[in-house]
Amino acid sequence: MLSKALETTERARGALYDFHQLTGTADLQLGDAVELLREAGHDRQADMVERDILGRNAIPDHWTFQIVEAYNATYYRPFTEAEAHIRAELAAGRDHLYEAELKGKRRTVGHPDHTWPS
């Protein structure tokens, strides 16, 4: 269950990177929108977006890359280190024990697509 929890954390981290990249892309697109507003003669609106939204922190004092960095340092790395340490102690460092057991039960011995490492 520890490894499964780590896999869930990997998915959460991926979602966090999605959030980071999507927010960054939106900010770049917002810069393009400011330029288009200016080209169309809407300087007041462009000024408002540029002043109030463009480059804004995602949460107080943090851009999204800082949120990702804090997550990695505070939660993700300590979790992966603890999981690796416990797996080394209790499972000889082997990963995916449940899946390996399931493969052993579901394979057809001798079938070329059901091979098992020697």
N, C-alpha and C positions, 0 to 999 in steps of 0.2 A: 504494500500500500504506500510505502514511502516513495518508491520510484514512480508510482502512479501520480502521487501528489506533485512530484517534481515535473512530470510530463504536463500536468495541468498548469503549473507555474510557467513552463516553457510557452504554452499557448497564451497565457496572460501576458507574458513578455512580448510575444509576437503582436498581440493586440495593442500593446503600449507603443511598439515601433510603428504600427499602422497609424495610431493616433498622432505620433510625432511627425511622420511623413505627410499625412493628410493635412495636418495643421500647417506645416511648412509650405506645402503646395498652395493651400488656400491663401497664405500670406503673400506668396509670390504673385498669385492671380489678382489679389487685392491691389498690389502695386500696379499691375497692368490696368486695372479698373480705374485707379486714380489718374493714370496717364490719359486714358480714354475720356474720362470726365473733363479733364483740362482741355484736351483737344476739341471737345464739343462746347467749350466755353462755360463749363460749370465749375468755375474755380472755387466757389464757396463750398460746394458739396465735396469737391476733391480735397480741399483743405480740411474739412471735418473728418473725412475718412482717414486721411493721412495722419492727422493729429490724434484722433481718438482710437483708431483700430489698428492701423498698419504697424507691425512690430510689437504689438501689445503682448504682455506676459500672458501665458495660458492660465496660470494661477499666480497669486501674489509672489513677486520676486523671481519667477521662474519661466523661462522658455521651455518648450517641450523637451529639448535635448537635455536640459538640467533635470527634468523629471525622470527621464530614462536613466541618466547617470546615477541619480540618487537611488532609484529602484535597484539597479544593478549592484551598487555598493552596499546598500542597507539590507536588501532582502535576497536578491537572486544569487549572488556569489556565496554568501554564507550558507544558503540552502544547498547549493550544488556541492559545496565542500563537505557539509555534514552528511549528505546522502552518499557521496563517494567514500567517505571515511567509514560509515556504517556498512555500506556494501562490501568494502574491502575486508572488514572484520567478520561479517556474518555470511557472506556469499562468495568469498574468494575473489572479489572484484567483478564477478559476472553480472551482466546487465540483463534485463528482460527475462527473468527466471520463469515467470508465469507463461509468457509467450513461447519460450523454449519447451516448456512442459506440454503446452497445448499442441505445438507442432509435432512433438514426439507421439502424442496420442492420435493425431489426425492424419498422419502421413501414411502412405502406402509403401511398404518396404519394397525396394527394387524399382519403383516407378521413377523415371528420370526427372520428373518435375517435383518429386518429393525427397530430394536428396538431403542428406544429413552430413555435416562436416566430420571428417575422420579424426 
